Structure formats: structure tokens, C-alpha cells
């Protein structure tokens, strides 16, 4: 090939490449990276609301930073099963005596999309993961910002028919974003202000936990403080005198023990009871309609905790007869606990763990 022809061919390729690049840039939405979408300010976040087709969550925040406590109400929406369509009767007269039946072909109906009703809600304390989530949402930063989007581009992001919303509120401002679909090949999600042609790509780390708040943000710890924080306790069983207890060497986890207040010697029965009690965790949180009433419950024990200078909180254990599983010759119980952390609600707890507490309590009180 001649040198002149090579030059013309090379020039032609450059022109084509330039046109292709120009066309590609014209189709790409104008974007920026790492943009702050919401800043809660010095007071921090107060509430976070999440609603999607299948689940909802509300986070109520008290305090800020690592010292914040989070109370969560969340649940999945109950799927509504549509009524089955009636089967059409065969065509023909009822008094047709010929024995022949006309067959009518019925076009199969397209299945209706699933519908969801009211959510089945439970309330519970938030875990350390919930506190970390609140810190991130207090200064919500988008991975990318897309400006000047067309209707087609918004539709491609699922923002023409949003799948849900997230609402962030501080003491001075509130922001609500419509939530669209996930970006192709990832769990990062598009969102925008209602009616806006600017969209944001939000990290799956921020929204993923809200989608599964009922499981991923739940804390099973009923007390909300470390055992080493408790310097003393007061144990109260029904029809028994109060039993005081002191926590010795409490900052040495492997060697700490509980004793009588006027002794520095380990009390084996008292120590066994307190360590069994501190091991009690919530196995599940209850919907409002499943919450036991005072009339249903038989108290087991109540314990008040204190630090060296102030009250820390309390925990109560109780049980009720499981009418579905009990038999004439065997009574089966369900076990429950509530504490200062549960805002007056009861949670289900493990039968095995509470029976260990009850056995130790019997040795402690002589009952």
C-alpha cells in the first residue's frame, strides 16, 4: 500500500474515532463524583424513614456519634394473594340432550403483579451497625451525581416509577429522596428529589441495611451496657427478701466475680446466678398483637443494676403457659424479658437460658 493511501486511511480512522467519542459523550449523563446530599449538622440525625414495596423501617435516634442509641420499628409488608378467577362454565344450553359440549378456548390470563398490604411491625433496640449507619446517613454522600437527565434516562434508573423513599430529619431540616432501581451489576441504588432531573447513586452500604432492618439492625442485647459497667445489683424474686450483690474485679473479665456486698470472696451461687442472668439475650421481638399482658405473665425475677455512682437499668424475667403446646400431664411455658432498653415491651427469650437462671435463683433464695 502506498504511503499516500496509508495517510488517507489513518486520517479516516481518526475522524471516525472522533465522531464515535463525540457521540458517546453526548449520550452520557453529565455527572459528578462524591457529592454530599444531606448534612444533618451539629445536632445529628433525629429520625430516618424508609419505605419500599415490601418493607418499611423507622429509626429514632437519641444522642449522636458513638454514644447514640437507636430505636427501630421495622417490618415486611404482608403479601396480599388476589382471589382466584372463576372458571368459566362450558358453553351450551343446560337442556341440551345431544351430549355434545362446545369447547371454548380461554386465553390464559397474565398473572397480576404481587400486591402488599400493611407491614407486620416489630420494635427493637438498634445494634452497633445501626449506630454506624446513622453516622453515615448524617452526612449522606452520593457515589455519583447525574445532572440534566432526560425522561428516558430517569426511566432507565427506575425513577419514573420509584420503588420507595428515604427520609432524613435533623432538628433543622428534612430531606426526602425517591428511590429507584439498582445500578446494573451492583447493589448501589439511584435516587432523586421528587420531580428533579438530578439523580444520585447511593451506596448499597447505606440502603442495604434499611431494606433488611428487621434482621440486620436488630440488637439482641437487653441491657445495653457491658457487664464491667455494673458495680452492684439488687435481686428481687417474688415472695422473697431482696438479695444485694457486688461485682468484684469487674474490669478483669476473666477473673471477675459476684459476692455478697460485705465480702470480697466469690459466692458460687450468687456468681452463677448473675452470670446466667447477664447471658440472657432476646431471641425474637414481638408484634404489638402478640405482646403478653400482665395477667398472662408469672414473674420470675427482677434485677436492678448500678454503677459506682448511678443507676444503670433493670431487667425482668417472666413466663406464661403455652396453651398450644401444653398437655394435660405437662405444662409448657414461654419465657419473656423486658428491660429499660425495651421501652416497656417484652421480648421472647430462650427457655434453656432462663431455666438456668431459675435454677440458680432457687439456690439463692431457698425457694
Residue pairs with C-beta under 8 A, 6 or more apart in sequence:
1 9
29 146
29 147
29 148
29 149
29 153
30 146
30 147
30 148
31 144
31 145
31 146
31 147
32 144
32 145
32 147
33 143
33 144
33 145
34 141
34 142
34 143
34 144
35 141
35 142
35 144
35 145
35 200
36 139
36 140
36 141
36 142
37 140
37 141
37 142
37 175
37 177
37 200
37 202
38 137
38 139
38 140
38 168
38 173
38 175
39 138
39 139
39 140
40 137
40 138
40 139
40 168
40 170
40 173
41 170
41 171
41 172
41 173
43 64
43 170
43 171
43 172
44 61
44 63
44 64
44 65
44 68
44 134
44 138
44 170
45 61
45 64
45 134
45 137
45 138
45 168
45 169
45 170
46 60
46 61
46 169
46 170
46 171
47 58
47 59
47 60
47 61
47 167
47 168
47 169
48 57
48 58
48 59
48 61
48 134
48 137
48 166
48 167
48 168
48 169
48 210
49 57
49 58
49 59
49 165
49 166
49 167
49 169
50 56
50 57
50 58
50 164
50 165
50 166
50 167
50 210
50 211
50 213
51 164
51 165
52 163
52 164
52 179
52 211
53 77
53 116
53 163
53 164
54 76
54 77
54 116
55 74
55 75
55 76
55 77
55 119
55 211
55 212
55 213
55 214
56 74
56 75
56 77
56 119
56 121
57 72
57 73
57 74
57 210
57 213
57 214
57 217
58 72
58 73
58 74
59 70
59 71
59 72
59 126
59 130
59 133
59 134
59 213
59 217
60 70
60 71
60 72
60 73
61 68
61 69
61 70
61 134
62 68
62 69
62 70
62 71
63 69
64 138
65 135
66 131
66 135
68 131
68 134
68 135
69 125
69 126
69 131
69 224
70 125
70 126
70 130
70 131
70 134
70 217
71 123
71 124
71 125
71 126
71 343
72 123
72 124
72 125
72 126
72 130
72 213
72 217
72 218
73 121
73 122
73 123
74 121
74 122
74 213
74 214
74 217
75 119
75 120
75 121
75 122
75 214
75 287
76 119
76 120
76 214
77 116
77 117
77 118
77 119
77 120
78 116
78 117
78 118
78 119
78 120
79 114
79 115
79 116
79 117
80 114
80 115
80 116
80 117
82 112
82 115
85 109
88 104
88 106
90 101
90 102
90 103
90 104
91 101
91 102
91 104
92 100
92 101
92 102
120 287
121 287
121 288
122 214
122 285
122 286
122 287
123 285
123 343
123 345
124 218
124 219
124 282
124 285
124 342
124 347
125 218
125 219
125 221
125 224
125 341
125 342
126 134
126 217
126 218
126 219
127 217
127 218
127 219
128 219
129 209
129 216
129 217
130 209
130 217
130 219
133 206
133 209
133 210
133 217
136 205
136 206
137 168
137 206
138 170
140 168
140 202
140 206
142 200
142 201
142 202
143 188
143 200
143 201
143 202
143 203
144 200
144 201
145 198
145 199
145 200
145 201
146 153
146 157
146 198
146 199
146 200
146 201
147 197
147 198
148 197
148 198
149 157
149 197
149 198
149 199
150 197
151 160
154 160
154 192
154 197
154 199
157 180
157 181
157 190
157 199
158 180
158 181
158 190
159 178
159 180
159 190
159 191
159 192
159 199
162 178
162 179
162 180
163 179
163 180
163 181
164 178
164 179
165 176
165 177
165 178
165 179
166 176
166 177
166 179
166 191
166 207
166 210
167 174
167 175
167 176
167 177
168 174
168 175
168 176
169 175
175 193
176 193
176 194
177 191
177 192
177 193
177 200
177 202
178 191
178 192
178 193
178 194
179 189
179 190
179 191
179 207
180 189
180 190
180 191
180 192
180 199
181 189
181 190
182 188
182 189
182 190
182 204
183 189
183 190
183 201
186 204
187 204
187 208
188 201
188 202
188 203
188 204
189 201
189 202
189 204
189 207
190 199
190 200
190 201
190 202
191 199
191 200
191 202
192 198
192 199
192 200
208 216
209 216
209 217
218 285
220 281
220 282
220 283
221 281
221 282
221 341
222 280
222 281
222 282
222 315
222 337
222 338
222 339
222 341
222 342
222 347
223 278
223 305
223 312
223 313
223 315
223 339
223 341
224 313
224 339
224 340
224 341
225 305
225 312
225 313
227 247
227 250
227 253
227 256
227 278
228 247
228 250
228 251
228 253
228 256
229 307
229 312
230 247
230 250
230 305
230 306
230 307
230 312
231 246
231 247
231 250
231 306
231 307
231 308
232 244
232 245
232 246
232 247
232 261
232 305
232 306
233 244
233 245
233 247
233 258
233 274
233 303
233 304
233 305
233 306
234 242
234 243
234 244
234 245
234 303
234 304
234 306
235 242
235 243
235 244
235 245
235 273
235 301
235 302
235 303
235 361
235 364
236 242
236 243
236 301
236 302
236 303
236 304
237 243
237 300
237 301
237 302
237 361
237 364
237 365
237 367
238 299
238 300
239 367
240 365
240 367
243 270
243 364
243 365
244 260
244 261
245 258
245 259
245 260
245 261
245 267
245 270
245 274
246 258
246 259
246 260
246 261
246 263
247 256
247 257
247 258
247 274
248 256
248 257
248 258
248 259
248 264
248 266
249 255
249 256
249 257
250 256
257 266
257 267
257 271
258 266
258 267
258 270
258 271
258 273
258 274
258 275
259 265
259 266
259 267
259 270
259 271
260 267
260 270
269 360
269 363
269 364
270 364
272 360
272 363
273 357
273 360
273 361
273 363
273 364
276 353
276 356
276 357
276 360
277 301
277 303
277 315
277 317
277 357
279 353
279 356
280 315
280 317
280 337
280 349
280 350
280 353
280 354
280 357
281 349
281 350
281 353
282 337
282 347
282 348
282 349
283 347
283 348
283 349
283 350
284 347
284 348
285 345
285 347
285 348
286 345
286 346
286 347
286 348
291 345
291 346
292 318
292 320
292 336
292 346
296 320
297 318
297 319
297 320
297 336
297 346
298 318
298 319
298 320
299 316
299 317
299 318
300 317
300 318
300 319
300 354
300 357
300 358
300 361
301 316
301 317
301 357
301 358
301 361
302 314
302 315
302 316
302 317
303 314
303 315
303 316
304 311
304 313
304 314
305 311
305 312
305 313
305 314
305 315
306 312
313 339
313 340
313 341
314 339
314 340
315 337
315 338
315 339
316 337
316 338
316 339
317 335
317 336
317 337
317 349
317 354
317 357
318 335
318 336
318 337
318 346
319 333
319 334
319 335
319 336
319 354
320 333
320 334
320 336
321 331
321 332
321 333
321 334
322 332
322 333
322 334
325 332
326 332
333 351
334 348
334 351
335 348
335 349
335 350
335 351
335 354
336 346
336 347
336 348
336 349
337 346
337 347
337 349
337 354
338 344
338 345
338 346
338 347
361 367
